[in-house]
Amino acid sequence: MIRLLAIIERDIKKFLRNPVVIMMSLVMPLLYLVILGNSFQGKFKGIPVVVVNQDPGAYASRVIENLRAIEAGAKTFSLVQLKDRGAAVQGVRNGIYKAALLIPPDFTKRVVLNKKPELGLFIDNTDNISAETIRSAIDGSIRAVRQEYTPVREMPDEIYLRGIDLYGMVDYYQSLVPGVVIMAIFMGTMTSGVFNLVMDRFLGTNESYLLAPISRGVIVLGLIISGLIITTITALAVFGISMLITGIPFLRGLDQGISIFLIVILTTMALLSMMFVFLGRANHPRVVGIFSGFLNVIFFFPSGAVYPIESFPNWLKAFSKINPEAYAVHALKSILFKNAGLKVVSGDVIFLIVFTALMMGLAITTFKRTL
């Protein structure tokens, strides 16, 4: 019994001597609650929708009023009005808006004459969840153009909403592929790069780095490049298998493949550099294991890989603006499902390059070249 108690006491003391493990044990469950609870099944608010009204008539104005009522009440939309229908549709293609509602010049006349009035809804259907939310809300509002307010129960359909999907059908199963690729990159960065340094430090074999006449920058860059090679190969293999399983076609062949390869490279470099900043001074693999779960929740779930960013609360939306995985997911979705080139996702590419440069500089600066 004395020996048993001695072993228990020793292990508890080891745990208490590691404040990082204690803190993560307390904080991580709370982070799971806060972040996962706000990343799934939230209410959509502020979805950008552009309206082009070419009809000065009363019923066209009533449609706008009903949409404004939804914007002011449920706050589902954030409406923008334009005069150029071409610019509105292009704005949806460029990701500025989620949908464009076009009211034709003869809309009011057709309503009065009961000649099957139509509205056009150009919608970004690569995100099924937000697309159906927009479609349902707009359809409900136009059914009530003859009413003073939008009723809770839908009236018989008097106006036809012609929905036009700008892209090929993308089911929810296929929409998860970019997130799966980012998850593979994340897992690769947790098992290569800085992880190898932590293991060497734990086993005492990192002295070879310290005795060799090499700078901190060379050590950090070498470990990141080795992790880049391993993680990129893994991520591309996961991507190819996922494409076969879900049936996503390559629409532009080599050009699309090069774009995807570049995004994978930039994302891997960004995450490997970031891991060096967080774990460059860790001396035990247990710390890496704890941080892997912590960082996965922090960066993956608010990235839009599983559920649209538009459903997040404002504080989580603000975090997504500095989350490298959010930019990587957006870029991969645009290239895969919108047939976009690097010019369309240039904002994502620039952010990943700047983020990588910043993290790389911090990693080299904070790296400890001593025991």
N, C-alpha and C positions, 0 to 999 in steps of 0.2 A: 504493500500500500504506500509506503514512504517513497519508494522508487517511482511509483505511478504518479504521486503528487508532485514529485520533483520534475518529471517530464512535463506535466500540465503547467506547472509554474514557469518553467523555462519557455514554453511555447507562448504563454500569455505575455511574458515580459518581452519577447521578441516582437510580438504584435504591438504592444504599447510603445515600443521604441520607434515605431514607424508612423509618424503623425499623418503622412500622406494617405496611407492605407486606412487609418481611422476616419479621416475626413471624407474620403471617397465612399466609405461604407455608409456614412450618414447622409451624404449629399446626393449620391447617385439615385437612390430610390425616389427622392423628392424631384430630381430632375426628370426622371422617367414620367412621373405623374404630371408635371407641369408641361413638358414639351410634347410628349405623346398625346396628352389630353387636349392640347391645342393644335395638333398637327393633323388630326383625323376628324372627319364628320363635323367640322365647324360650319357655321353659316357663312355663305358668300356675301361679301360686302364690297362695294366700290369696284365692281367689275367694269372696266372701261368699254363702253358701247358708243359708237358714233351713229348719228342719225342724219340722213340727207332728206330734207323735206322739200319736194318740188311742187307741192300743191298748197296754194294759199287758202284753200277752202276750210270750212268749219270742222269737218270730220278729221281732216289731217291735224288740225290744231288740237282736237280732242284726243287723238292718239298721243301727241306730245304731252298733253296735260296728264294723261294716265301714266305715262312713263315717268314724268316728273314726280307724280304722287308716290310711285314705288321708290324713286330715288330719295325722296324726302322721308318716306316712312320706313320701309324695310331696309332701305339703303343698299339694295342689291346691285343697283347700277351706279355708275358715274358717267353721266351722259355728256357727250360732246356733239355739237351740231356743225356740220359742214355743208357747203353748197356743191362741191365737186364729188360726184359719186365715184369717179375713178380714184381720187385721192383717198376716199373712205375705204374702198375695197383694198387698195394697196396698203393702207394703214393696218388692216387686219392681217394681210400677208406678212407684213414686217413685224408683227407682234406688238404694235402700239395699242391696238384695240382687240378685244376678243370677238366682236361682232359688229356688223354694219347693217342698220335698218334703212331701207330705201322706200320712200313714199312717193309713188309716181304722180305726174301732173294731173291725171284724171281720177284720182282716188275718190275725192268727195263726190264727183259727178256719178261715178259708178255706185257709190253707197246710196245716193238718192234714187237712182234708177234701178237699184237692186240688180245690177249687172255684174255680179261676182267680183267685187273689188278685191284687189290683191296688193299685198305688201311683199317686198323682197328682203330676206334676211340672209346675209352672207356671214357665215359663222366659221370660226376656227375650231374644227371638229377633232383636232389632234388631242384635245383634252376632253374626254367624253363627259366627265362630271360637270365641269363648268359649262360646257356647251348645252347640255340638257337643262341646266338651271336657267340659262339665258332664254332658251327656246320656250320653256314652260312659262316663265314670267312674262315675256313679250306676248305670247299667245293668249294668256289670261287677260292682259291689258287691252288688246285689240278687240276682244269679244264684247267689251263693254263700251264701245265708242258711242253707242246710242243712249248710254246711261250717264247720270251725273257723277257716278262714282263707280269704282271697280267692285263688283259684287263678290262675296265669298264663294257663292255657288256659280259655276259657269253657266252662261246663257247659251242658247243654241247658236251654233257657229254661223255667223253672217258674213264674216270677212275671212278670206283665205290668206294664210301666211305661207308664202312659198319659201321654204327653207332651202338654202343652197350651201352645201358643204364645199368648202374651198379645196379640200384635200381628200385623198382616198380614205376609205373607212379604216379607222384605227380602233380596235377593241381594247378593253382595259388590260387584257393579257399582254398584248403587244406594247402598250404604253409603259409597261414596267421594265422593258429591256434597257433603256438608258440608265435607270436606277440600279439594275443588276450589274451593269458594267462599272458604274461608279462604286458599288459595293465591292466588286472584285479588286478595283484599284485600292480602295481603302484597306482591305484585308492584306493586299500585297505590301502596302507601306508599313503595316504593323508587323510584318514578318521578315522584312528586309531593311536595308538602310540603317537607321539609328538603332533598330532592335539588335542588329549584329554587334554594334558598339556596346550596347548595354550588356549583352551576354559576355563579350570579351572582358568588360570591366568587372563583371560578377565573377568570372572564372580566373581573373588575374592575368589574362593573356594580352591585355591592351598595352602592356609595357613596351611591346615591339613598336607600336606607333610612337610612343613617347621617346624612345631611344633613337629612332631613325631621324635623320636630318630633313624632315619635311614639315611644312607649315600647317597651321590649323585649317587654312582654306583648302589645301590639297587633301587633307584627311576627310573633311566634310564633303567636298565635291566628289571624291572617289567613292565614298560610301553611298552618296545619293545616286551617282551614275550606275553603280552596280545594282542598287535597288530599282532604278529606272528600267534597266534591261529585264530583270526578273519580273517585275510587276507588269510591264507592258506586254510581254509575251503571255502572261497569265490572263490579263484583261482582254487581249485580242482573241484568245482561245475561248474565253467565256462569251465574248460578243458573237463570235461565229456560231457557236453551238446554240446560243439563244436565238439567233436569226433563223436557224434551221428549225428549232422547236416551234417558234411562233409564226413562221412563214412570212416574215417581213422581207420584201424583195429589195434588191439593189437597183434603184431606178436610174442612177447615173454612172454605174460601173466604177471605173478606176478613179474618176474625179471625186465621187462620193467617198470611196475608200480612203483616199489621201486625206480628205477633210476629217474623217472620223479618226484616222491615225494621229493627225496633228492634235486634235482635242484630247485624245487619250494621253499623248506624250505630255502636253501642257498640264493636264489635271494631275498626272502622276508626279511631275516635277513639283507642282504646287503643294501637294499633300506630303511628299517626302520632305520637302524643306520645312513645312510647318511642323511635322513630327520631330524634326531635329531641334526646333525651337522649344517645343514642349518637353522633350525627353532627352535632350542632349546631355543633361547632367544627372540623369537617373543612374543608379548603380545596382538595381535589382530588377530582374525580369517580372517580379510580382507587380511592380509599379506600372510596367508596360501593359500587363494584363488588365489592371484596373482602369488605366487611362483608355484602353481600346474601347471598352464599353461606354465610358463617359463620352469620348469624342464621337463615337458612332451615333449616339443619341443627339448630341449637340449639332452635328453637321449633316447627317444623312436625312433624318426625318423632316427637318425644315427646308430641305432642298427642292421640294416639289417633285421628287421622284415617285412618291406614292400617292400624295394627295395635293391638289392645287394650292399654290401659295396664296391665291386670292381668298381662300377660306381662313387664313391665319389671322389672329389678332394683330393689331398694329405693331406691338413690340416685337412679335416674331417676324412680321414682314420686314421690319427695319433690320433685323439680324440677317435675313436672307440676302440683303443688299451687300453684305460683306462676307457671305458664305461662299467659298470657292466651288463647293459642290453644286450650289444652285445654278451658277453660271455654266458649269459643265453639263448638268442635266438639260438646261435650256438649249445649249448648243447642240447636243446630241439629238434631242427631240426635233429641233428645226432641220437638221441635216437628214435625219432618218425619215421623218413623216411629212415635212414641208418641202422636201426636195431643194433645200436652201444650200447656197454655197458659203464659202468663208466670208464673203463680203457682207452677207446678211447677219452672220454671227460675229462680226468684227468686234463688237462691244464686249462679248464674252471672251474672245481671244485676248484682247488688250488687258482686260481685268486679270486673267490668269497669268499673263506675262508679268504684269506689275506686281501681283501678289507673290509670284515665285521669286522675283528679284528682291522684294522686301524681306521675305522669309529667309532667303538664302543669306542675305546680309546679316540678319539677326542671328542665324544659326552659326555663322563663322565668328561673329563678334562674341557670342556667349559661350562658345565651345571652350571647355577647360582642358588645356593640354598638360595637365599635371595629375598626379595620383590623387 
